[in-house]
Amino acid sequence: MVVATKGGLRKDGDTLHRDASARWLREGVDSSLRNLRTDYIDLYQVHWPDPKTPVEETGRVLADLVREGKIRHAGVSNYTPRQMADLAQYVPVETDQPPYHMFHRDIEAEILPYAAQNDIGVLVYGPLAHGLLSGTMTPRTTFAADDWRGSSSDFKGEKFARDLELVERLKQYAASHEITLPQLAVAWTISNPAVDVAIVGARHPSHLDDPVAAADIPLSALDRDEIDAILLDAVEVVGPAPEAMP
């Protein structure tokens, strides 16, 4: 079992702030060690780049935490190649955790090639496009007041309707291969050879059935080409930044 967690976000009242300062990252590690009841964390990741904290400060505290044995490896999330290279001057950056799914593919241009060139593991999040690829949403879907999707243009209006039409086509494609849409979505994500891990959320053990099954579903280059053809008119689903989280 590998224990991985993230730090670098601080809540002030109802607002989330990026905070990759030495003090806050160290507090986050100590808190995680207590909450997880473990002596060390295998992988500790900086949740978002913090423009207010010098990269040297972030890098040096991560290196110190590795030397102290509190964490074994340091990684990042939502970093650009340039930001990873800057941080790597002070601590080895061993993993990156970017968003990646059928409706958000910008990491294919620069991040995945950079990670491959520098032997950085890639753990992608959001393979179900924040629920869009669950196959359960309709144009009448509403969200709770504390759900960021309720105020996001990704999940309302014409943009949402256009993507839902493509979701129906993807659902039909999945059915023709005798699998579910969520299985297709996760299988598509990990079929990219540059992706090492797909992170999925679950509120109940049964929610893991589709993702686990997806690990054994091979997608060929032809399959990916056919899916690309369906997605030609897709509208990108960007997802949230911490500043937009309720």
HELIX and SHEET records of a PDB file:
HELIX    1   1 ALA A   22  LEU A   36  1                                  15    
HELIX    2   2 VAL A   55  ARG A   67  1                                  13    
HELIX    3   3 PRO A   81  LEU A   87  1                                   7    
HELIX    4   4 ASP A  106  GLU A  108  5                                   3    
HELIX    5   5 ILE A  111  GLN A  117  1                                   7    
HELIX    6   6 ALA A  129  SER A  134  5                                   6    
HELIX    7   7 TRP A  148  SER A  151  5                                   4    
HELIX    8   8 SER A  153  PHE A  155  5                                   3    
HELIX    9   9 GLY A  157  SER A  176  1                                  20    
HELIX   10  10 LEU A  181  SER A  191  1                                  11    
HELIX   11  11 PRO A  205  LEU A  208  5                                   4    
HELIX   12  12 ASP A  209  ALA A  214  1                                   6    
HELIX   13  13 ALA A  221  ILE A  230  1                                  10    
HELIX   14  14 LEU A  231  ASP A  233  5                                   3    
HELIX   15  15 PRO A  242  ALA A  244  5                                   3    
SHEET    1   A 6 ALA A   4  GLY A   7  0                                        
SHEET    2   A 6 ILE A  41  VAL A  46  1                                        
SHEET    3   A 6 ILE A  71  SER A  77  1                                        
SHEET    4   A 6 THR A  95  GLN A  97  1                                        
SHEET    5   A 6 GLY A 121  TYR A 125  1                                        
SHEET    6   A 6 VAL A 197  ILE A 199  1                                        
SHEET    1   B 2 LEU A   9  ASP A  12  0                                        
SHEET    2   B 2 THR A  15  ARG A  18 -1                                        
END                                                                             
